[in-house]
Every structure is written in C-alpha cells, then in structure tokens.
Amino acid sequence: MHVLGIIDRGADGDALERVVNRTVDRLAQEGRVGVIRYDATIADGMHTHEPTAVGGDVIYDLGADGDWTATGTGMTVGGALDQLAIDCDYAIVVGVDGLRYPTVVVGSSDVDGDTIAAVENDGDLDVEAVATALAETEAYETLESLVDRVKRSPKADRAGAIATFTGRVRAKDDADDSRTQFLEFEKYEGVADERMAALETDLEARDGVLEVELHHRTGVVEDGEDIVFVVVLAGHRGEAFRTVEDGINRLKDEVPLFKKEVTVEDEFWVHERS
C-alpha cells in the first residue's frame, strides 16, 4: 500500500476537498483506496457523533453491499494505516502535518521535505504526476498485510504452514548501553530491489515452499518499530521454518542496505564500525 498525505495551508473554500476527491478518483483507477481524515475536534470532545449502538469501544456500521463506517477510541493514524494496509492499495491521510510519507500541500506553492506537489488551488494539481510519483515511493507494509497476501495466493490450498519473522529496533543490547533513539536505513537504489526480488524467487524454488514475501523499511525507523518482515507459505512447518531463517540471514548478507544508528549519545554508520 502506498501512503499519501494531503494537508491544507490556507486553501480557499473547498479546494482541499476537491483535491482529495480528484486524487481518490485517479488512484481508484489503479486499486482500492482508503481515506483517513484527521479531525482534532474528535480528541477535544467538540465533535459530535451519534453511534448506532450503545456500549463498546469501537462501533462498525455495516451495509449489505459491503460499505461500512466506524467510530471508536484508542486508534492512531499509524493504527488506521495498519488496518488499511491489509486490503488497500493506497491510503490518503487528510489533515495530518509531519507525516513521514509523500504529501500534497494545498494553499501554498512551497515544496519541501516529503512534499511531492504544492498547489495554490485544486485546478493547479497534476493528478497524473502525483500518481506517478507516489508509485515510485516505498510501499507501506505490515506483517498482517504480507500474511494476508500469501493467504490469497492461488497456491494457498496446498499450504499447511505460514511462518514469519519480524525484526524490530531494540533500544539496548545490554542494560548499561546508551539507548538507541532510531535507526536510519538507505538502500543501494535499483540494486537492493533487484536482489530482494531475486532472493524471493530463489527461496520459492525450494521443494515445498509456495510463496515468499520479504520487506525491509528504509528511512527513519524509531525505537520499538518494526524494520523487516519475512513471510513464508509452505506445505509443512519444517520447510517454512527453515526458509524463514535462511530468508532473513540471506537478506542481511545479500541485499545492500546501509544502517545508521542514532543513540542518545552518538550516531554512526554501522558498516563503518564493523
């Protein structure tokens, strides 16, 4: 799933909504689109919503044709993205500043950071250029979205096992270590993606292995966040477990990814200290 932020920088009238609608319509030509709208008044108690049922922390209103709405408590933007990643190809987040994802700014011509388009009004937006730029960005994946993908494989009816590995940012190796704030990953452009795809193909050629999904995040990954996933669909647990272990070991050895570690006291590229 590719994530796009759309934010208002003083746009006139309904320009923001028209940008959102045009962008959703364009991306819907490529796949399923989920939209997350942030409204600060929900958090401060000013927003009013009449639930259709009494009790419960989350309420889903389901329609016979599959349409639905939801209301509830305790969900972050990241949590909402995790939910959408399972069955959406695109997610648009409206009204959230500081996203670590490509962003369209409406009401300003200033381009900075992750901004891929900045327009004074909706008529200035080139939705084709936005769709092209978004397709070239790193996909948002979760363990659940990758597991769901292998479950939908045409080969899934021959599978008796799904094995997974998740690598995450640990704060410390030992109790006395300086705390790691975040890691930052850069990939060797073009080469890293080719090596990852070749590794998936090689692992899938093993007897009993049906599907393999590998994903490694780039950019800043903070303390406690997930970095890398390996998901294997196989006929039996033995080959599933073996392939997961080989998959993560070979990914670390064969895919050119460079890691910077930033602690509370220092920062350094790990390969320069190896």
PEFENFEN-V275266 format. One record per pair of residues at least 12 apart in sequence whose ideal C-beta (glycine too) atoms are under 8 Angstrom apart, sorted by the first residue. I is the first residue (numbers start at 0). J is the second residue. Records with the same first field share a line. If there is no record, write none. Layout:
I: J + J
This chain:
0: 33 + 80 + 83 + 84 + 87 + 88 + 89 + 90 + 138 + 139 + 140 + 144
1: 88 + 89 + 90 + 133 + 134 + 136 + 138 + 139
2: 80 + 89 + 90 + 91 + 92 + 98 + 100 + 101 + 139
3: 22 + 26 + 89 + 90 + 91 + 92 + 100 + 101 + 102 + 103 + 129 + 133
4: 91 + 92 + 93 + 95 + 98 + 100 + 101 + 102 + 103 + 113
5: 18 + 19 + 22 + 91 + 92 + 93 + 94 + 102 + 103 + 105
6: 93 + 94 + 95 + 96 + 102 + 103 + 104 + 105
7: 94 + 105 + 106
8: 104 + 105 + 106 + 107 + 109 + 117
9: 106 + 107
10: 105 + 106 + 119 + 120 + 121
11: 106 + 120
14: 105 + 106 + 120 + 121
15: 93 + 105 + 106 + 121
17: 121
18: 103 + 105 + 118 + 121 + 124
19: 34 + 91 + 93
21: 121 + 124 + 126
22: 91 + 103 + 124 + 126 + 129
23: 91
25: 126 + 127 + 129 + 130
26: 88 + 89 + 91 + 130 + 133
29: 88 + 89 + 130 + 134
30: 87 + 88 + 89
31: 86 + 87 + 88 + 89
32: 87 + 88 + 89 + 90 + 91
33: 83 + 87 + 89 + 90 + 91
34: 90 + 91 + 93
35: 76 + 79 + 80 + 83 + 90 + 91 + 92 + 93 + 95
36: 93 + 94
37: 76 + 92 + 93 + 94 + 95
38: 94
48: 70
50: 70
55: 71
56: 71 + 72 + 73
57: 69 + 70 + 71 + 72 + 74
58: 70 + 71
76: 92 + 95 + 98
80: 92 + 139
81: 141 + 143
84: 139 + 140 + 141 + 143 + 144
85: 141 + 143 + 144 + 147
86: 147
89: 133
90: 139
98: 113
99: 113 + 218 + 219
100: 113 + 136 + 139
101: 113 + 114 + 115 + 132 + 133 + 136
102: 114 + 115
103: 115 + 116 + 117 + 118 + 124 + 129
104: 116 + 117 + 118
105: 118 + 120 + 121 + 124
106: 118 + 119 + 120
107: 119
115: 129 + 132 + 133
116: 128 + 129 + 132
137: 216 + 217 + 218
138: 214
140: 214 + 228
141: 225 + 228
142: 163 + 165 + 225 + 228 + 230
145: 163 + 212 + 214 + 228 + 230
146: 161 + 163 + 230
148: 210 + 212 + 230
149: 161 + 209 + 210 + 212 + 230 + 231 + 232
150: 232
152: 209 + 210 + 232
154: 209 + 210 + 232
155: 209 + 210 + 232
157: 209 + 234
158: 209 + 232 + 233 + 234
159: 233 + 234 + 235 + 236
160: 231 + 232 + 233 + 234 + 235 + 236 + 238 + 239
161: 230 + 231 + 232 + 233 + 239
162: 230 + 231 + 233 + 236 + 239 + 240 + 242 + 243
163: 228 + 229 + 230 + 231 + 243
164: 227 + 228 + 229 + 243 + 244 + 246 + 247
165: 225 + 227 + 228
166: 225 + 226 + 227 + 228 + 247
167: 223 + 224 + 225 + 226
168: 181 + 182 + 220 + 221 + 222 + 223 + 224 + 226
169: 222
170: 222 + 223
176: 262
177: 262 + 263 + 264 + 265
178: 222 + 262 + 263
179: 222 + 260 + 261 + 262
180: 221 + 222 + 261 + 262 + 263
181: 219 + 220 + 221 + 222 + 261
182: 219 + 220 + 226 + 258 + 259 + 260 + 261
183: 218 + 219 + 220 + 258 + 259 + 261
184: 215 + 216 + 217 + 218 + 220 + 226 + 256 + 257 + 258 + 259
185: 217 + 256 + 257 + 259
186: 215 + 217 + 254 + 255 + 256 + 257
187: 255 + 256 + 257
190: 255
191: 254 + 255 + 256
194: 253 + 254 + 255
195: 213 + 215 + 250 + 254
198: 213 + 246 + 249 + 250 + 253 + 254
199: 211 + 212 + 213
202: 231 + 242 + 245 + 246 + 249
205: 238 + 242
206: 238
207: 233 + 234 + 235 + 237 + 238
208: 231 + 232 + 233 + 234 + 238 + 239 + 242
209: 232 + 233 + 234
210: 230 + 231 + 232
211: 229 + 230 + 231 + 232 + 242 + 246
212: 228 + 229 + 230
213: 227 + 228 + 229 + 230 + 246 + 250
214: 227 + 228
215: 227 + 228 + 250 + 254 + 256
217: 256
227: 247 + 250
229: 243 + 246 + 247 + 250
230: 243
231: 243 + 246
257: 269 + 270
258: 270
